[in-house]
Amino acid sequence: MADVLNVYKDDELVKSSESADGKAKVNIDGLDANTSYASGTYQVARESENGKSEKVDVPAFKTKPIAVTGISLDKESITMNVGDTETIKATIAPSTATDKGVSYGSSNRAIATVDSNGKVTAVAPGTANIEATSNDGGKKSTCAVTVEEQEPENVEVDPNEEDADVSAE
């Protein structure tokens, strides 16, 4: 029988790993990312053909955070009229990333603005890019925004003998 390292939590066997040359490495699945575990949360014991050792507390440790690998927006481009609003949604990859925070910015705030929740407001005719940036890793994604002048909805023409009056609401 090869030497085996057993890992326990609350007297329940969590994982076993065979050792080579008196050394063993054990990876425990299912731990929360970026989390501190106190000394004694886990215990280890060695098992061999000579028997089983007493359990020994694993020292305190902290798991690593899960890094952001990408960001995407639900829209690649939008066309809006002056005064309109529309919300773009960012999605962080992987979905298990520790820091899913995102910030938004506009390449031309005179054309379109964006708030911290991705709400875009059309300010004036023209084009701008809305960029979403992940807090972790600085990954970026862009949505092209075209703002058009809104056409008046009701146009009335009152002709008379000499000239015409035009009004719009």
DSSP file (Angstrom, degrees, kcal/mol; ACC not computed):
  #  RESIDUE AA STRUCTURE BP1 BP2  ACC     N-H-->O    O-->H-N    N-H-->O    O-->H-N    TCO  KAPPA ALPHA  PHI   PSI    X-CA   Y-CA   Z-CA
    1    1 A M              0   0    0      0, 0.0    48,-0.6     0, 0.0     2,-0.1   0.000 360.0 360.0 360.0 129.6    0.0    0.0    0.0
    2    2 A A        -     0   0    0     46,-0.1     2,-0.1     1,-0.1    18,-0.1  -0.425 360.0 -89.9 -75.3 156.5    1.3    3.4   -1.0
    3    3 A D        -     0   0    0     16,-0.3    16,-2.7    -2,-0.1     2,-0.4  -0.457  46.5-160.7 -66.3 140.3    1.2    6.2    1.6
    4    4 A V  E     -AB  18  47A   0     43,-2.9    43,-2.9    14,-0.3     2,-0.6  -0.977  12.2-147.6-127.1 137.9   -2.0    8.2    1.4
    5    5 A L  E     -AB  17  46A   0     12,-3.3    12,-1.8    -2,-0.4     2,-0.4  -0.933  18.0-161.6-104.5 120.3   -2.7   11.7    2.7
    6    6 A N  E     -AB  16  45A   0     39,-3.0    39,-1.9    -2,-0.6     2,-0.5  -0.848   3.4-154.3-103.6 137.1   -6.3   12.0    3.9
    7    7 A V  E     -AB  15  44A   0      8,-3.1     7,-3.7    -2,-0.4     8,-1.3  -0.939  15.1-170.5-112.6 132.2   -8.0   15.5    4.3
    8    8 A Y  E     -AB  13  43A   0     35,-3.2    35,-2.3    -2,-0.5     2,-0.4  -0.880  17.1-169.6-122.2 150.7  -10.9   15.8    6.7
    9    9 A K  E >  S-A   12   0A   0      3,-2.3     3,-1.7    -2,-0.3    33,-0.1  -0.962  84.8 -12.4-136.3 122.9  -13.4   18.5    7.6
   10   10 A D  T 3  S-     0   0    0     31,-0.4     3,-0.1    -2,-0.4    32,-0.1   0.916 128.8 -56.1  53.3  46.7  -15.5   18.0   10.7
   11   11 A D  T 3  S+     0   0    0      1,-0.2     2,-0.5     0, 0.0    -1,-0.3   0.552 113.5 120.5  64.5   9.5  -14.4   14.4   10.9
   12   12 A E  E <  S-A    9   0A   0     -3,-1.7    -3,-2.3     0, 0.0     2,-0.3  -0.903  70.7-117.2-105.7 130.9  -15.6   13.7    7.3
   13   13 A L  E     +A    8   0A   0     -2,-0.5    -5,-0.3    -5,-0.2     3,-0.1  -0.501  36.6 172.8 -66.4 123.4  -13.1   12.5    4.7
   14   14 A V  E     -     0   0A   0     -7,-3.7     2,-0.3     1,-0.4    -6,-0.2   0.809  59.6  -8.6-100.2 -40.8  -13.0   15.2    2.0
   15   15 A K  E     -A    7   0A   0     -8,-1.3    -8,-3.1    13,-0.1    -1,-0.4  -0.991  52.2-155.1-160.4 148.4  -10.1   14.1   -0.2
   16   16 A S  E     -A    6   0A   0     -2,-0.3     2,-0.3   -10,-0.2   -10,-0.2  -0.966  12.1-178.5-128.1 148.1   -7.3   11.5   -0.4
   17   17 A S  E     -A    5   0A   0    -12,-1.8   -12,-3.3    -2,-0.4     2,-0.2  -0.986  25.8-123.9-147.4 134.5   -4.1   11.7   -2.3
   18   18 A E  E     -A    4   0A   0     -2,-0.3     7,-0.4   -14,-0.2     2,-0.3  -0.527  29.2-136.0 -75.4 144.1   -1.3    9.2   -2.7
   19   19 A S        -     0   0    0    -16,-2.7     2,-0.4    -2,-0.2   -16,-0.3  -0.752  10.6-156.1-102.5 150.2    2.2   10.4   -1.8
   20   20 A A  B >  S-E   23   0B   0      3,-2.5     3,-1.8    -2,-0.3   -18,-0.0  -0.990  78.4  -4.5-123.5 131.6    5.4    9.9   -3.7
   21   21 A D  T 3  S-     0   0    0     -2,-0.4    -1,-0.1     1,-0.3     3,-0.1   0.829 130.6 -57.6  56.6  33.6    8.7   10.1   -1.9
   22   22 A G  T 3  S+     0   0    0      1,-0.2     2,-0.4    -3,-0.1    -1,-0.3   0.554 117.5 107.1  78.0   7.0    7.0   11.1    1.3
   23   23 A K  B <   -E   20   0B   0     -3,-1.8    -3,-2.5     2,-0.0     2,-0.4  -0.944  43.0-179.5-121.1 141.6    5.4   14.2   -0.2
   24   24 A A        -     0   0    0     -2,-0.4     2,-0.4    -5,-0.2    -5,-0.1  -0.998  12.0-161.4-139.6 143.2    1.7   14.6   -1.1
   25   25 A K        -     0   0    0     -7,-0.4     2,-0.4    -2,-0.4   -20,-0.1  -0.989  11.1-168.2-123.4 132.1   -0.2   17.5   -2.7
   26   26 A V        -     0   0    0     -2,-0.4     2,-0.5    -9,-0.1    -9,-0.1  -0.979   9.0-159.9-125.5 129.2   -4.0   17.6   -2.3
   27   27 A N        -     0   0    0     -2,-0.4     2,-0.6     0, 0.0    -2,-0.0  -0.936  12.7-152.5-104.7 125.9   -6.4   19.9   -4.2
   28   28 A I    >   -     0   0    0     -2,-0.5     3,-0.6   -13,-0.1     2,-0.1  -0.877  10.2-147.1-102.1 121.2   -9.7   20.4   -2.5
   29   29 A D  T 3  S+     0   0    0     -2,-0.6     0, 0.0     1,-0.2     0, 0.0  -0.482  72.7  36.2 -81.6 154.2  -12.6   21.2   -4.8
   30   30 A G  T 3  S+     0   0    0      1,-0.3    -1,-0.2    -2,-0.1     2,-0.2   0.512  72.9 143.2  87.6   5.5  -15.5   23.4   -3.9
   31   31 A L    <   -     0   0    0     -3,-0.6    -1,-0.3     1,-0.1     2,-0.2  -0.539  57.4-106.6 -76.6 146.6  -13.7   26.0   -1.7
   32   32 A D    >   -     0   0    0     -2,-0.2     3,-0.7     1,-0.1    31,-0.2  -0.517  38.2-112.1 -71.9 137.6  -15.0   29.5   -2.0
   33   33 A A  T 3  S+     0   0    0      1,-0.2    31,-0.1    -2,-0.2     3,-0.1  -0.351  93.9  11.7 -68.5 148.9  -12.7   31.8   -3.9
   34   34 A N  T 3  S+     0   0    0     30,-1.1     2,-0.4     1,-0.2    -1,-0.2   0.863  97.1 137.4  54.9  43.0  -10.8   34.6   -2.1
   35   35 A T    <   -     0   0    0     -3,-0.7    28,-2.4    29,-0.1     2,-0.4  -0.953  50.4-134.5-125.8 138.6  -11.8   33.2    1.3
   36   36 A S  E     -F   62   0C   0     -2,-0.4     2,-0.4    26,-0.2    26,-0.2  -0.759  16.6-160.6 -91.2 135.7   -9.8   32.8    4.5
   37   37 A Y  E     -F   61   0C   0     24,-3.4    24,-1.9    -2,-0.4     3,-0.1  -0.968  18.4-125.3-116.8 130.7  -10.0   29.5    6.4
   38   38 A A    >   -     0   0    0     -2,-0.4     3,-2.0    22,-0.2     4,-0.4  -0.290  36.8 -85.5 -72.8 155.6   -9.0   29.3   10.0
   39   39 A S  T 3  S+     0   0    0      1,-0.3    -1,-0.1     2,-0.1    21,-0.1  -0.375 117.3  26.4 -56.6 134.1   -6.4   26.9   11.4
   40   40 A G  T 3  S+     0   0    0     18,-2.0    -1,-0.3     2,-0.4    -2,-0.1   0.328  82.4 112.7  91.4  -8.3   -8.2   23.6   12.2
   41   41 A T  S <  S+     0   0    0     -3,-2.0   -31,-0.4    17,-0.3     2,-0.3   0.900  89.7  27.7 -60.7 -37.9  -11.0   24.0    9.6
   42   42 A Y  S    S-     0   0    0     -4,-0.4    16,-3.0    16,-0.3    -2,-0.4  -0.909  75.4-162.3-120.5 151.0   -9.3   21.1    7.8
   43   43 A Q  E     -BC   8  57A   0    -35,-2.3   -35,-3.2    -2,-0.3     2,-0.3  -0.926   4.3-152.2-128.2 155.6   -7.2   18.3    9.3
   44   44 A V  E     -BC   7  56A   0     12,-2.6    12,-2.7    -2,-0.3     2,-0.3  -0.942  10.4-178.2-126.3 151.8   -4.8   15.8    7.6
   45   45 A A  E     -B    6   0A   0    -39,-1.9   -39,-3.0    -2,-0.3     2,-0.4  -0.990  21.3-131.9-146.5 143.8   -3.7   12.3    8.5
   46   46 A R  E     -B    5   0A   0     -2,-0.3     7,-3.2     8,-0.3     2,-0.4  -0.780  19.4-167.1 -98.3 139.1   -1.3    9.9    6.8
   47   47 A E  E     +BD   4  52A   0    -43,-2.9   -43,-2.9    -2,-0.4     2,-0.2  -0.991  18.3 150.0-127.8 131.7   -2.2    6.4    6.2
   48   48 A S  E >   - D   0  51A   0      3,-3.0     3,-1.9    -2,-0.4   -46,-0.1  -0.813  64.1 -80.3-143.8-176.1    0.2    3.6    5.2
   49   49 A E  T 3  S+     0   0    0    -48,-0.6     3,-0.1     1,-0.3   -47,-0.1   0.694 127.6  59.9 -65.2 -16.3    0.7   -0.1    5.5
   50   50 A N  T 3  S-     0   0    0      1,-0.3     2,-0.3     0, 0.0    -1,-0.3   0.471 120.2 -95.1 -88.8  -2.8    1.9    0.6    9.0
   51   51 A G  E <   -D   48   0A   0     -3,-1.9    -3,-3.0     2,-0.0     2,-0.4  -0.838  49.6 -50.3 125.7-164.0   -1.3    2.2   10.1
   52   52 A K  E     -D   47   0A   0     -2,-0.3    -5,-0.2    -5,-0.2     2,-0.1  -0.934  43.2-135.7-121.4 136.5   -2.9    5.6   10.3
   53   53 A S        -     0   0    0     -7,-3.2     2,-0.1    -2,-0.4     3,-0.1  -0.340  34.6 -90.0 -81.5 168.6   -1.5    8.7   12.0
   54   54 A E        -     0   0    0      1,-0.1    -8,-0.3    -2,-0.1     2,-0.2  -0.420  52.3 -95.0 -69.8 154.2   -3.4   11.1   14.2
   55   55 A K        -     0   0    0    -10,-0.1     2,-0.4    -2,-0.1   -10,-0.2  -0.500  39.7-159.9 -71.8 142.1   -5.2   14.0   12.5
   56   56 A V  E     -C   44   0A   0    -12,-2.7   -12,-2.6    -2,-0.2     2,-0.1  -0.980  22.7-109.3-125.0 136.9   -3.2   17.2   12.4
   57   57 A D  E     -C   43   0A   0     -2,-0.4   -14,-0.3   -14,-0.2   -18,-0.1  -0.396  26.8-127.6 -65.7 136.4   -4.8   20.7   11.9
   58   58 A V        -     0   0    0    -16,-3.0   -18,-2.0   -20,-0.1   -16,-0.3  -0.704  34.4-111.0 -77.9 133.4   -4.0   22.4    8.6
   59   59 A P        -     0   0    0      0, 0.0   -17,-0.1     0, 0.0    -1,-0.1  -0.158  46.6 -75.6 -61.1 162.2   -2.7   25.9    9.2
   60   60 A A        +     0   0    0    -21,-0.1     2,-0.3    -3,-0.1   -22,-0.2  -0.257  62.1 173.1 -55.9 143.7   -4.8   28.9    8.3
   61   61 A F  E     -F   37   0C   0    -24,-1.9   -24,-3.4    -3,-0.1     2,-0.4  -0.969  26.0-138.9-150.4 164.5   -4.9   29.6    4.6
   62   62 A K  E     -F   36   0C   0     -2,-0.3   -26,-0.2   -26,-0.2     2,-0.1  -0.995  19.7-131.1-129.7 133.6   -6.6   31.8    2.0
   63   63 A T        -     0   0    0    -28,-2.4   -30,-0.0    -2,-0.4   -31,-0.0  -0.437  31.9-103.8 -78.6 157.4   -7.9   30.7   -1.4
   64   64 A K        -     0   0    0    -30,-0.1   -30,-1.1    -2,-0.1   -29,-0.1  -0.465  34.0-108.8 -79.7 151.0   -7.0   32.7   -4.5
   65   65 A P        -     0   0    0      0, 0.0     2,-0.7     0, 0.0    -1,-0.1  -0.393  30.3-114.7 -71.2 158.5   -9.5   35.0   -6.2
   66   66 A I        -     0   0    0     30,-0.2    32,-2.5    -2,-0.1    33,-0.5  -0.877  36.2-135.3 -96.5 117.7  -10.9   34.0   -9.5
   67   67 A A        -     0   0    0     -2,-0.7     2,-0.3    30,-0.2    29,-0.1  -0.344  14.8-108.9 -76.7 150.5   -9.7   36.6  -12.1
   68   68 A V        -     0   0    0      1,-0.1    -1,-0.1    31,-0.1     3,-0.1  -0.612  30.9-179.0 -73.8 133.4  -11.9   38.2  -14.8
   69   69 A T        -     0   0    0     24,-3.1     2,-0.3     1,-0.3    -1,-0.1   0.553  61.3 -10.3-109.6 -13.6  -11.0   36.8  -18.3
   70   70 A G  E     -G   93   0D   0     23,-1.6    23,-2.7    69,-0.1     2,-0.3  -0.988  49.5-145.0-173.2 167.9  -13.4   38.9  -20.4
   71   71 A I  E     -G   92   0D   0     -2,-0.3     2,-0.3    69,-0.3    21,-0.2  -0.993  15.5-175.2-144.0 143.0  -16.3   41.2  -20.6
   72   72 A S  E     -G   91   0D   0     19,-2.0    19,-2.8    -2,-0.3     2,-0.3  -0.969  16.1-137.2-137.7 155.7  -19.1   41.5  -23.1
   73   73 A L  E     -G   90   0D   0     -2,-0.3    17,-0.2    17,-0.2    69,-0.1  -0.829  19.3-128.9-110.2 151.3  -22.0   43.9  -23.7
   74   74 A D  S    S+     0   0    0     15,-1.8     2,-0.4    -2,-0.3    16,-0.1   0.611  97.0  43.4 -75.0 -10.2  -25.5   42.9  -24.7
   75   75 A K        -     0   0    0     14,-0.2     3,-0.1     1,-0.1    -1,-0.1  -1.000  56.0-168.3-135.6 135.1  -25.5   45.4  -27.6
   76   76 A E  S    S+     0   0    0     -2,-0.4    68,-2.6     1,-0.3     2,-0.3   0.769  81.7   2.0 -87.3 -30.0  -22.7   46.1  -30.0
   77   77 A S  E     -h  144   0E   0     66,-0.3     2,-0.3    52,-0.0    -1,-0.3  -0.991  61.7-168.7-154.5 151.9  -24.4   49.3  -31.3
   78   78 A I  E     -h  145   0E   0     66,-2.5    68,-2.5    -2,-0.3     2,-0.5  -0.993  11.9-149.3-141.4 148.5  -27.5   51.4  -30.7
   79   79 A T  E     +h  146   0E   0     -2,-0.3     2,-0.3    66,-0.2    68,-0.2  -0.981  27.4 173.2-117.6 130.1  -29.2   54.2  -32.5
   80   80 A M  E     -h  147   0E   0     66,-3.0    68,-3.1    -2,-0.5     2,-0.3  -0.878  29.4-121.9-133.4 160.6  -31.1   56.7  -30.4
   81   81 A N  E >   -h  148   0E   0     -2,-0.3     3,-2.5    66,-0.2    41,-0.3  -0.752  51.5 -81.2 -97.2 153.4  -32.9   60.0  -30.7
   82   82 A V  T 3  S+     0   0    0     66,-1.9    41,-0.2    -2,-0.3     3,-0.1  -0.290 120.0  21.5 -52.7 131.7  -31.8   63.1  -28.7
   83   83 A G  T 3  S+     0   0    0     39,-2.6    -1,-0.3     1,-0.3    40,-0.1   0.190  95.6 123.7  93.0 -15.3  -33.3   62.8  -25.2
   84   84 A D    <   -     0   0    0     -3,-2.5    38,-2.7    37,-0.1     2,-0.3  -0.346  45.7-152.7 -74.5 158.6  -33.8   59.0  -25.3
   85   85 A T  E     +K  121   0F   0     36,-0.2     2,-0.3    -3,-0.1    36,-0.2  -0.963  15.5 172.9-128.5 151.1  -32.3   56.6  -22.8
   86   86 A E  E     -K  120   0F   0     34,-2.1    34,-3.7    -2,-0.3     2,-0.5  -0.974  23.5-132.5-153.6 144.7  -31.3   53.0  -23.1
   87   87 A T  E     -K  119   0F   0     -2,-0.3     2,-0.4    32,-0.3    32,-0.2  -0.861  12.6-160.1-105.6 132.4  -29.5   50.6  -20.8
   88   88 A I        -     0   0    0     30,-2.4     2,-0.5    -2,-0.5    -2,-0.0  -0.882  12.6-144.7-106.6 144.0  -26.6   48.4  -21.9
   89   89 A K        -     0   0    0     -2,-0.4   -15,-1.8     2,-0.0     2,-0.3  -0.921   4.9-150.9-115.5 129.9  -25.7   45.4  -19.7
   90   90 A A  E     -G   73   0D   0     -2,-0.5     2,-0.4   -17,-0.2   -17,-0.2  -0.754   5.7-158.5 -95.8 143.6  -22.2   44.0  -19.2
   91   91 A T  E     -G   72   0D   0    -19,-2.8   -19,-2.0    -2,-0.3     2,-0.3  -0.991   9.3-146.2-123.7 127.0  -21.5   40.4  -18.5
   92   92 A I  E     -G   71   0D   0     -2,-0.4   -21,-0.2   -21,-0.2     5,-0.1  -0.701  22.9-112.4 -92.3 140.6  -18.3   39.3  -16.8
   93   93 A A  E    S+G   70   0D   0    -23,-2.7   -24,-3.1    -2,-0.3   -23,-1.6  -0.963  93.8  34.0-119.0 140.8  -16.5   36.0  -17.7
   94   94 A P  S >  S-     0   0    0      0, 0.0     3,-1.9     0, 0.0   -24,-0.1   0.668  78.2-141.7 -73.9 166.0  -16.1   33.7  -16.0
   95   95 A S  T 3  S+     0   0    0      1,-0.3    -2,-0.1    -2,-0.1    -3,-0.1   0.689 101.7  58.8 -66.4 -16.2  -19.4   33.9  -14.1
   96   96 A T  T 3  S+     0   0    0    -29,-0.1    -1,-0.3     3,-0.0   -30,-0.2   0.325  75.5 137.3 -94.0   7.0  -17.5   32.7  -11.0
   97   97 A A    <   -     0   0    0     -3,-1.9   -30,-0.2     1,-0.1     3,-0.2  -0.209  56.1-134.3 -55.4 143.7  -15.1   35.7  -11.1
   98   98 A T  S    S+     0   0    0    -32,-2.5     2,-0.7     1,-0.2    -1,-0.1   0.930  94.1  40.4 -68.2 -46.9  -14.5   37.1   -7.6
   99   99 A D        +     0   0    0    -33,-0.5    37,-0.4     1,-0.1    -1,-0.2  -0.890  58.7 169.8-110.0 105.3  -14.9   40.8   -8.6
  100  100 A K        +     0   0    0     -2,-0.7    -1,-0.1    -3,-0.2    -8,-0.1   0.226  32.3 136.4 -96.3  13.4  -17.7   41.4  -11.1
  101  101 A G        -     0   0    0     33,-0.1    34,-2.7     1,-0.0    35,-0.4  -0.310  31.8-171.3 -66.5 144.7  -17.6   45.2  -10.8
  102  102 A V  E     -I  134   0E   0     32,-0.2     2,-0.3    14,-0.2    32,-0.2  -0.988  11.0-159.2-136.5 142.2  -17.8   47.2  -14.0
  103  103 A S  E     -I  133   0E   0     30,-2.5    30,-2.9    -2,-0.3     2,-0.3  -0.930  12.3-149.5-119.1 151.9  -17.3   50.9  -14.8
  104  104 A Y  E     +I  132   0E   0     -2,-0.3     2,-0.3    28,-0.2    28,-0.2  -0.868  15.6 175.1-119.9 150.9  -18.7   52.7  -17.8
  105  105 A G  E     -I  131   0E   0     26,-1.8    26,-2.8    -2,-0.3     2,-0.4  -0.984  21.9-132.4-150.2 159.4  -17.5   55.7  -19.8
  106  106 A S  E     -I  130   0E   0     -2,-0.3     3,-0.3    24,-0.2    24,-0.2  -0.921   8.0-147.4-115.1 139.3  -18.3   57.7  -22.9
  107  107 A S  S    S+     0   0    0     22,-2.3     2,-0.2    -2,-0.4    23,-0.1   0.694  99.0  22.9 -74.5 -18.5  -15.8   58.7  -25.6
  108  108 A N    >>  -     0   0    0      4,-0.3     4,-2.3    21,-0.2     3,-1.8  -0.703  62.2-176.4-151.9  92.7  -17.9   61.9  -26.2
  109  109 A R  T 34 S+     0   0    0     -3,-0.3    -1,-0.1     1,-0.3    -2,-0.1   0.652  84.3  67.6 -66.9 -15.1  -20.1   63.1  -23.3
  110  110 A A  T 34 S+     0   0    0      1,-0.1    -1,-0.3     2,-0.1     3,-0.1   0.709 112.8  31.9 -74.3 -19.3  -21.4   66.0  -25.6
  111  111 A I  T <4 S-     0   0    0     -3,-1.8    12,-3.3     1,-0.4    13,-1.3   0.832 135.1  -0.6-101.5 -49.2  -23.1   63.3  -27.7
  112  112 A A  E  <  -L  122   0F   0     -4,-2.3    -1,-0.4    10,-0.2    -4,-0.3  -0.995  59.3-160.7-148.3 137.5  -24.0   60.5  -25.2
  113  113 A T  E     -L  121   0F   0      8,-2.2     8,-2.4    -2,-0.3     2,-0.3  -0.761   5.9-159.6-112.0 162.8  -23.5   60.0  -21.4
  114  114 A V  E     -L  120   0F   0     -2,-0.3     6,-0.2     6,-0.2    -8,-0.1  -0.996   6.8-145.8-143.2 138.1  -23.6   56.8  -19.4
  115  115 A D    >   -     0   0    0      4,-1.7     3,-1.9    -2,-0.3   -11,-0.0  -0.338  40.8 -88.4 -95.3-177.4  -24.1   56.3  -15.7
  116  116 A S  T 3  S+     0   0    0      1,-0.3   -14,-0.2     2,-0.1    -1,-0.1   0.611 125.9  54.5 -68.9 -11.3  -22.6   53.7  -13.4
  117  117 A N  T 3  S-     0   0    0      2,-0.1    -1,-0.3   -14,-0.0     3,-0.1   0.336 121.7-101.2-102.2   5.4  -25.4   51.3  -14.2
  118  118 A G    <   +     0   0    0     -3,-1.9   -30,-2.4     1,-0.3     2,-0.7   0.594  69.1 152.0  86.7  11.6  -25.0   51.4  -18.0
  119  119 A K  E     -K   87   0F   0    -32,-0.2    -4,-1.7   -34,-0.1     2,-0.4  -0.687  31.0-155.8 -80.7 116.6  -27.9   53.8  -18.6
  120  120 A V  E     -KL  86 114F   0    -34,-3.7   -34,-2.1    -2,-0.7     2,-0.5  -0.775   6.2-162.5 -96.2 133.9  -27.0   55.7  -21.8
  121  121 A T  E     -KL  85 113F   0     -8,-2.4    -8,-2.2    -2,-0.4     2,-0.5  -0.976  16.5-134.8-118.4 125.8  -28.6   59.2  -22.4
  122  122 A A  E     + L   0 112F   0    -38,-2.7   -39,-2.6    -2,-0.5   -10,-0.2  -0.680  30.0 170.2 -79.2 122.7  -28.6   60.7  -25.9
  123  123 A V        -     0   0    0    -12,-3.3   -11,-0.2    -2,-0.5   -12,-0.2   0.856  58.0  -9.0-102.2 -47.8  -27.5   64.3  -25.6
  124  124 A A  S    S-     0   0    0    -13,-1.3    -1,-0.4   -42,-0.1    23,-0.1  -0.972  84.2 -75.4-151.4 158.3  -26.9   65.7  -29.1
  125  125 A P  S    S+     0   0    0      0, 0.0     2,-0.3     0, 0.0    23,-0.2  -0.288  86.3  66.7 -59.4 141.2  -26.7   64.3  -32.7
  126  126 A G  E    S- J   0 147E   0     21,-2.4    21,-3.4   -15,-0.1     2,-0.4  -0.938  79.4 -67.4 144.7-164.6  -23.4   62.5  -33.5
  127  127 A T  E     + J   0 146E   0     -2,-0.3     2,-0.3    19,-0.2    19,-0.2  -0.941  40.8 164.8-127.5 149.2  -21.5   59.3  -32.6
  128  128 A A  E     - J   0 145E   0     17,-2.3    17,-3.4    -2,-0.4     2,-0.5  -0.970  29.4-126.0-151.6 159.7  -19.9   58.2  -29.4
  129  129 A N  E     - J   0 144E   0     -2,-0.3   -22,-2.3    15,-0.2     2,-0.6  -0.953  14.0-151.3-111.7 131.6  -18.5   54.9  -28.0
  130  130 A I  E     -IJ 106 143E   0     13,-3.0    13,-2.6    -2,-0.5     2,-0.5  -0.905  17.8-162.0 -99.6 125.3  -19.7   53.6  -24.6
  131  131 A E  E     -IJ 105 142E   0    -26,-2.8   -26,-1.8    -2,-0.6     2,-0.5  -0.925   9.5-159.3-115.1 131.3  -16.9   51.5  -23.0
  132  132 A A  E     -IJ 104 141E   0      9,-2.9     9,-1.8    -2,-0.5     2,-0.4  -0.916  12.6-169.2-105.1 132.7  -17.4   49.1  -20.2
  133  133 A T  E     -IJ 103 140E   0    -30,-2.9   -30,-2.5    -2,-0.5     7,-0.2  -0.984  19.7-127.2-127.0 130.4  -14.3   48.2  -18.2
  134  134 A S  E  >  -I  102   0E   0      5,-2.7     4,-0.8    -2,-0.4   -32,-0.2  -0.506  12.5-137.5 -72.9 141.1  -14.0   45.4  -15.6
  135  135 A N  T  4 S+     0   0    0    -34,-2.7     2,-0.7    -2,-0.2    -1,-0.1   0.879  94.5  60.3 -63.5 -37.6  -12.6   46.4  -12.2
  136  136 A D  T >4 S-     0   0    0    -35,-0.4     3,-0.6   -37,-0.4    -1,-0.1  -0.835 126.0  -6.6 -95.7 116.8  -10.5   43.3  -12.2
  137  137 A G  T 34 S-     0   0    0     -2,-0.7    -1,-0.2     1,-0.2    -2,-0.1   0.299  96.5-104.7  88.2 -10.6   -8.0   43.1  -15.0
  138  138 A G  T 3<  +     0   0    0     -4,-0.8    -1,-0.2     1,-0.2     2,-0.1   0.806  56.4 173.6  62.4  30.8   -9.2   46.1  -17.0
  139  139 A K    <   -     0   0    0     -3,-0.6    -5,-2.7   -69,-0.1     2,-0.3  -0.470  14.9-154.3 -70.3 144.7  -11.0   44.0  -19.6
  140  140 A K  E     + J   0 133E   0     -7,-0.2     2,-0.3    -2,-0.1   -69,-0.3  -0.898  22.7 178.2-128.8 151.3  -13.0   46.2  -22.0
  141  141 A S  E     - J   0 132E   0     -9,-1.8    -9,-2.9    -2,-0.3     2,-0.4  -0.981  17.2-149.1-146.4 147.1  -16.0   46.1  -24.4
  142  142 A T  E     - J   0 131E   0     -2,-0.3     2,-0.4   -11,-0.2   -11,-0.2  -0.919  10.3-163.2-126.6 144.2  -17.5   48.8  -26.5
  143  143 A C  E     - J   0 130E   0    -13,-2.6   -13,-3.0    -2,-0.4     2,-0.4  -0.995  22.4-136.1-121.3 124.0  -20.9   49.8  -27.8
  144  144 A A  E     -hJ  77 129E   0    -68,-2.6   -66,-2.5    -2,-0.4     2,-0.5  -0.668  20.7-160.1 -80.9 129.7  -21.1   52.3  -30.7
  145  145 A V  E     -hJ  78 128E   0    -17,-3.4   -17,-2.3    -2,-0.4     2,-0.5  -0.948   9.7-169.5-116.6 127.7  -23.9   54.9  -30.2
  146  146 A T  E     -hJ  79 127E   0    -68,-2.5   -66,-3.0    -2,-0.5     2,-0.5  -0.971   8.4-161.7-112.9 124.7  -25.4   56.9  -32.9
  147  147 A V  E     -hJ  80 126E   0    -21,-3.4   -21,-2.4    -2,-0.5     2,-0.3  -0.927   7.9-169.1-110.1 127.8  -27.6   59.8  -31.8
  148  148 A E  E     -h   81   0E   0    -68,-3.1   -66,-1.9    -2,-0.5     2,-0.3  -0.805  30.9-101.0-112.8 154.7  -30.0   61.3  -34.3
  149  149 A E        -     0   0    0     -2,-0.3     2,-0.4   -68,-0.2   -25,-0.0  -0.563  42.8-117.9 -70.6 133.0  -32.1   64.5  -34.1
  150  150 A Q        -     0   0    0     -2,-0.3    -1,-0.1   -68,-0.1     3,-0.1  -0.603  24.5-129.0 -77.4 129.7  -35.6   63.6  -33.2
  151  151 A E        -     0   0    0     -2,-0.4    -1,-0.1     1,-0.1    -3,-0.0  -0.534  31.3-100.8 -74.8 141.4  -38.1   64.6  -35.9
  152  152 A P        -     0   0    0      0, 0.0     3,-0.1     0, 0.0    -1,-0.1  -0.355  26.7-146.1 -61.2 143.3  -41.1   66.7  -34.7
  153  153 A E  S    S+     0   0    0      1,-0.2     2,-0.6    -3,-0.1    -2,-0.0   0.896  81.7  38.1 -81.1 -41.4  -44.2   64.5  -34.3
  154  154 A N        +     0   0    0      2,-0.0    15,-1.5     0, 0.0     2,-0.5  -0.935  64.8 177.4-119.4 112.9  -46.9   67.0  -35.2
  155  155 A V  E     -M  168   0G   0     -2,-0.6     2,-0.4    13,-0.2    13,-0.2  -0.960   6.7-171.8-115.3 127.3  -46.3   69.5  -38.0
  156  156 A E  E     -M  167   0G   0     11,-2.1    11,-1.8    -2,-0.5     2,-0.5  -0.955   7.5-164.0-121.1 138.0  -49.1   71.8  -39.1
  157  157 A V  E     -M  166   0G   0     -2,-0.4     9,-0.2     9,-0.2    -2,-0.0  -0.985   2.0-171.1-121.5 124.0  -49.1   74.1  -42.1
  158  158 A D  E     -M  165   0G   0      7,-2.3     7,-1.6    -2,-0.5     2,-0.1  -0.868  14.1-160.4-113.6  95.4  -51.7   77.0  -42.3
  159  159 A P  E     +M  164   0G   0      0, 0.0     2,-0.2     0, 0.0     5,-0.2  -0.456  14.7 172.2 -74.1 147.5  -51.5   78.5  -45.7
  160  160 A N        -     0   0    0      3,-1.0    -2,-0.0    -2,-0.1     0, 0.0  -0.730  49.4 -79.3-136.3-168.6  -52.9   82.0  -46.3
  161  161 A E  S    S+     0   0    0     -2,-0.2     3,-0.1     1,-0.1     0, 0.0   0.861 122.3  22.0 -67.7 -36.7  -52.8   84.4  -49.2
  162  162 A E  S    S-     0   0    0      1,-0.3     2,-0.3    -3,-0.0    -1,-0.1   0.829 127.9 -11.5-104.8 -37.1  -49.3   85.8  -48.7
  163  163 A D        -     0   0    0     -5,-0.1    -3,-1.0     2,-0.0     2,-0.4  -0.929  63.5-108.1-154.9 176.0  -47.3   83.2  -46.7
  164  164 A A  E     -M  159   0G   0     -2,-0.3     2,-0.5    -5,-0.2    -7,-0.0  -0.898  17.0-141.3-117.3 143.2  -47.6   80.1  -44.6
  165  165 A D  E     -M  158   0G   0     -7,-1.6    -7,-2.3    -2,-0.4     2,-0.4  -0.885  19.3-169.0 -98.9 130.7  -47.2   79.5  -40.9
  166  166 A V  E     +M  157   0G   0     -2,-0.5     2,-0.3    -9,-0.2    -9,-0.2  -0.975   8.6 173.6-120.6 132.7  -45.5   76.3  -39.8
  167  167 A S  E     -M  156   0G   0    -11,-1.8   -11,-2.1    -2,-0.4     2,-0.4  -0.977  10.6-163.7-135.8 152.3  -45.4   75.1  -36.3
  168  168 A A  E      M  155   0G   0     -2,-0.3   -13,-0.2   -13,-0.2    -2,-0.0  -0.988 360.0 360.0-135.3 145.4  -44.2   71.9  -34.7
  169  169 A E              0   0    0    -15,-1.5   -14,-0.1    -2,-0.4    -1,-0.1   0.358 360.0 360.0-113.0 360.0  -44.8   70.4  -31.3
